[in-house]
């Protein structure tokens, strides 16, 4: 029997029978292969996601991969049978920002798969077909379930605009940090430094292309200050400041982490005097998704080493617990319908 997870309210969930929703005009029905669990899914379950960014009761799941099994009217029939991933933001397509391709800045308000709209922790997912990105026929769908976080980092890589031969750095060694290393490695930098807090991430960082790995602590030697581009993925209280300190004058900083209130701010005098270029990313617009799928299809992204656990949908609470345990042996957790 096919099933789905429903979070009724914070801390309360059930696993129930799932009935696919027939695709309407412009929609596609996807058979879900795997769905990733992210810190924001834990927020949904615990009830500490910001006001307006969740609607209960809810089937979560915004990081997923699958195969199109049916399409509604107005959707190319050639999509049926294709392996796909999909954008989460349900943008309006009509406002100025959407027309500029900046769909994560849609002025029509926030709607996202797995937060305010039914997500992929179910046997199937029905969504607007325009949000789908088709994968190569031989794509590994388990690996592809991680392309949503990868797309957020692709957006950061595109904004950082690192050129071949530049010196680049990544702050943070979680899933996003490891994707940042892979995207930056793909442009052939002369140096690729990773700064983290956990020594156990050094081997993986180097496997993905890092040329140097440092941990930031009182005892460690001073970090360099002459990098061209730095992507910050850590979201800790001091991460943005650490990232800015690594840059040369005129360097480019891209912030993706969302720290808790009270984080150390960037010094405006320092930004102006050193003429730093600061970019930020929240979510992934279509060009970043397309870039991710292209880079993945070319074999330049390897999500599989980041996955440590695969569980059935029925073990949703155990998966949430694993995610929040802070155990260094827990990487990406996937649920399989």
CORLINZI-V251384 format. One record per backbone hydrogen bond with DSSP energy under -1.0 kcal/mol. NH is the residue of the N-H (numbers start at 1). CO is the residue of the C=O. E is the energy in kcal/mol with one decimal. If there is no record, write none. Layout:
nh=NH co=CO e=E
nh=NH co=CO e=E
//
This chain:
nh=4 co=16 e=-2.3
nh=5 co=121 e=-2.8
nh=6 co=14 e=-2.7
nh=7 co=58 e=-3.5
nh=8 co=12 e=-1.6
nh=9 co=12 e=-1.3
nh=11 co=45 e=-3.1
nh=12 co=9 e=-2.7
nh=14 co=6 e=-2.2
nh=16 co=4 e=-2.4
nh=18 co=2 e=-2.2
nh=26 co=73 e=-2.8
nh=27 co=24 e=-2.2
nh=28 co=127 e=-2.6
nh=29 co=70 e=-3.2
nh=30 co=125 e=-2.9
nh=31 co=67 e=-3.1
nh=32 co=123 e=-2.1
nh=33 co=65 e=-3.0
nh=34 co=65 e=-1.2
nh=35 co=335 e=-2.2
nh=36 co=63 e=-2.8
nh=37 co=333 e=-2.0
nh=41 co=38 e=-1.3
nh=42 co=38 e=-1.4
nh=43 co=39 e=-1.7
nh=44 co=40 e=-2.0
nh=45 co=41 e=-2.1
nh=46 co=42 e=-2.6
nh=47 co=43 e=-2.3
nh=48 co=43 e=-1.4
nh=53 co=50 e=-2.1
nh=55 co=115 e=-2.4
nh=58 co=7 e=-2.0
nh=65 co=34 e=-1.8
nh=66 co=84 e=-2.1
nh=67 co=31 e=-2.0
nh=68 co=82 e=-2.5
nh=69 co=29 e=-2.9
nh=70 co=29 e=-1.4
nh=72 co=27 e=-3.0
nh=75 co=72 e=-1.3
nh=79 co=76 e=-1.8
nh=80 co=77 e=-1.6
nh=81 co=68 e=-3.1
nh=82 co=79 e=-2.4
nh=84 co=66 e=-2.9
nh=85 co=133 e=-1.8
nh=87 co=131 e=-2.5
nh=90 co=111 e=-2.9
nh=91 co=89 e=-1.5
nh=99 co=95 e=-2.4
nh=100 co=96 e=-1.5
nh=101 co=98 e=-1.7
nh=102 co=97 e=-2.4
nh=103 co=101 e=-1.3
nh=105 co=102 e=-2.1
nh=106 co=103 e=-1.4
nh=113 co=88 e=-2.1
nh=114 co=117 e=-2.5
nh=115 co=112 e=-2.1
nh=116 co=112 e=-2.4
nh=117 co=112 e=-1.7
nh=119 co=59 e=-2.7
nh=120 co=61 e=-1.9
nh=121 co=60 e=-2.4
nh=122 co=120 e=-2.3
nh=123 co=3 e=-1.0
nh=125 co=30 e=-2.1
nh=127 co=28 e=-2.0
nh=129 co=26 e=-2.7
nh=131 co=128 e=-1.8
nh=132 co=129 e=-1.9
nh=133 co=85 e=-2.8
nh=135 co=83 e=-3.0
nh=139 co=136 e=-2.0
nh=144 co=140 e=-2.2
nh=146 co=143 e=-1.9
nh=147 co=144 e=-2.1
nh=150 co=146 e=-1.6
nh=151 co=147 e=-2.1
nh=152 co=148 e=-1.6
nh=153 co=149 e=-1.5
nh=154 co=150 e=-2.3
nh=155 co=151 e=-2.1
nh=156 co=152 e=-1.2
nh=157 co=153 e=-2.8
nh=158 co=154 e=-2.7
nh=159 co=155 e=-1.9
nh=160 co=156 e=-2.5
nh=161 co=157 e=-1.5
nh=165 co=188 e=-2.7
nh=166 co=163 e=-2.2
nh=168 co=191 e=-2.5
nh=169 co=229 e=-2.0
nh=170 co=193 e=-2.5
nh=171 co=231 e=-2.4
nh=172 co=195 e=-2.9
nh=178 co=174 e=-2.5
nh=179 co=175 e=-1.9
nh=180 co=176 e=-2.4
nh=181 co=177 e=-2.1
nh=182 co=178 e=-1.5
nh=183 co=179 e=-2.7
nh=184 co=180 e=-2.5
nh=185 co=181 e=-2.6
nh=186 co=182 e=-1.5
nh=187 co=184 e=-1.3
nh=188 co=185 e=-1.8
nh=190 co=166 e=-1.8
nh=193 co=168 e=-2.2
nh=194 co=212 e=-2.1
nh=195 co=170 e=-2.9
nh=196 co=214 e=-2.3
nh=201 co=198 e=-1.6
nh=202 co=199 e=-2.0
nh=205 co=201 e=-2.3
nh=206 co=202 e=-2.6
nh=207 co=203 e=-2.3
nh=208 co=204 e=-2.0
nh=209 co=206 e=-1.2
nh=210 co=205 e=-2.6
nh=211 co=192 e=-2.5
nh=212 co=192 e=-1.6
nh=214 co=194 e=-2.8
nh=216 co=196 e=-1.5
nh=227 co=246 e=-2.5
nh=228 co=167 e=-2.2
nh=229 co=167 e=-1.5
nh=230 co=252 e=-2.4
nh=231 co=169 e=-2.4
nh=232 co=254 e=-3.1
nh=233 co=171 e=-3.4
nh=242 co=238 e=-2.4
nh=243 co=239 e=-2.8
nh=244 co=240 e=-2.4
nh=245 co=241 e=-2.0
nh=247 co=244 e=-1.3
nh=248 co=227 e=-2.7
nh=250 co=274 e=-3.0
nh=251 co=248 e=-2.0
nh=252 co=228 e=-3.0
nh=253 co=277 e=-3.4
nh=254 co=230 e=-2.5
nh=255 co=279 e=-2.7
nh=256 co=232 e=-1.6
nh=264 co=237 e=-2.2
nh=271 co=267 e=-2.3
nh=272 co=268 e=-2.4
nh=273 co=269 e=-3.1
nh=274 co=270 e=-2.4
nh=276 co=271 e=-1.9
nh=277 co=251 e=-2.7
nh=279 co=253 e=-3.1
nh=281 co=255 e=-1.9
nh=289 co=285 e=-1.7
nh=290 co=286 e=-2.8
nh=291 co=287 e=-2.2
nh=292 co=288 e=-2.3
nh=293 co=289 e=-2.5
nh=294 co=290 e=-2.1
nh=295 co=291 e=-2.7
nh=296 co=292 e=-2.8
nh=297 co=293 e=-2.5
nh=298 co=294 e=-1.6
nh=299 co=296 e=-1.7
nh=300 co=295 e=-2.3
nh=306 co=303 e=-2.1
nh=307 co=304 e=-1.7
nh=308 co=332 e=-2.1
nh=309 co=332 e=-1.7
nh=311 co=334 e=-2.7
nh=313 co=336 e=-1.2
nh=315 co=312 e=-2.3
nh=316 co=313 e=-1.5
nh=319 co=315 e=-2.3
nh=320 co=316 e=-2.3
nh=321 co=317 e=-2.2
nh=322 co=318 e=-2.7
nh=323 co=319 e=-2.2
nh=324 co=320 e=-1.6
nh=325 co=322 e=-1.1
nh=330 co=327 e=-2.3
nh=332 co=306 e=-3.4
nh=334 co=309 e=-2.9
nh=335 co=35 e=-3.0
nh=336 co=311 e=-2.6
//
